[in-house]
Amino acid sequence: PSHPRRSPIISTNGSVASSQPLASSTGLKILMDGGSASDAALAIAAVLAVVEPCSTGLGGDMFALVYDAKTRDVKAING
């Protein structure tokens, strides 16, 4: 039998995930304070650059698909 180390979650308003609890809690706070998913993702990346510098950093690569609800347009970012 499989015994996963993490419990499943159920959310109706949003969720975040990362390899570090401090980064995840930062992203969750951003969402709870009214920030966007992009705001939360950037905050998580900033925390990860400090708590897990060997895996990420300020000079790292980023790939994202960003949806603009007003224009119904999806933009791909490779930055």
C-alpha positions as CSV (number, residue, x, y, z in Angstrom):
1,P,0.0,0.0,0.0
2,S,1.0,3.6,-0.7
3,H,1.5,6.0,2.1
4,P,2.0,9.5,0.7
5,R,3.9,11.9,3.0
6,R,1.4,14.8,2.4
7,S,-2.3,14.9,2.9
8,P,-4.7,15.8,0.1
9,I,-6.2,19.3,0.2
10,I,-9.6,20.6,-0.8
11,S,-10.0,24.3,-1.6
12,T,-12.8,26.5,-3.1
13,N,-10.9,29.8,-3.3
14,G,-7.4,29.0,-4.3
15,S,-4.3,27.1,-3.2
16,V,-0.5,27.2,-3.4
17,A,2.2,24.6,-3.4
18,S,5.9,24.6,-3.2
19,S,8.8,22.5,-1.8
20,Q,9.1,24.7,1.4
21,P,6.3,25.4,3.9
22,L,7.5,29.0,4.5
23,A,7.2,29.7,0.8
24,S,3.8,28.2,0.6
25,S,2.5,30.1,3.6
26,T,3.8,33.3,2.1
27,G,1.9,32.6,-1.1
28,L,-1.2,31.7,0.8
29,K,-1.0,35.0,2.8
30,I,-0.7,37.0,-0.5
31,L,-3.9,35.3,-1.8
32,M,-5.8,35.8,1.5
33,D,-4.8,39.5,1.5
34,G,-6.4,39.9,-2.0
35,G,-3.3,39.4,-4.2
36,S,-3.5,37.6,-7.5
37,A,-2.1,34.2,-8.4
38,S,0.8,36.0,-10.1
39,D,1.5,38.0,-6.9
40,A,1.6,34.8,-4.9
41,A,3.8,33.0,-7.4
42,L,6.4,35.8,-7.3
43,A,6.3,35.9,-3.5
44,I,6.8,32.2,-3.4
45,A,9.8,32.4,-5.8
46,A,11.4,35.2,-3.7
47,V,11.1,33.1,-0.5
48,L,12.5,30.0,-2.3
49,A,15.5,32.1,-3.4
50,V,16.3,32.5,0.3
51,V,15.3,29.2,1.9
52,E,16.3,26.9,-1.0
53,P,19.0,28.9,-3.0
54,C,20.5,25.7,-4.5
55,S,17.2,25.1,-6.4
56,T,16.2,28.5,-7.5
57,G,17.4,32.1,-7.5
58,L,16.8,35.6,-8.7
59,G,18.6,34.9,-11.9
60,G,16.7,31.7,-12.7
61,D,14.5,31.0,-15.6
62,M,10.7,31.3,-15.6
63,F,7.9,29.9,-17.8
64,A,4.3,31.0,-17.3
65,L,1.0,31.1,-19.0
66,V,-0.9,34.2,-18.0
67,Y,-4.7,34.6,-18.7
68,D,-6.2,38.1,-18.9
69,A,-9.9,37.8,-18.1
70,K,-10.7,41.2,-19.5
71,T,-9.3,40.5,-23.0
72,R,-9.7,36.7,-22.7
73,D,-6.1,36.4,-24.0
74,V,-3.4,34.0,-22.9
75,K,0.2,35.1,-23.0
76,A,3.2,32.8,-22.8
77,I,6.1,34.2,-20.9
78,N,9.7,32.8,-21.0
79,G,11.7,35.2,-18.9
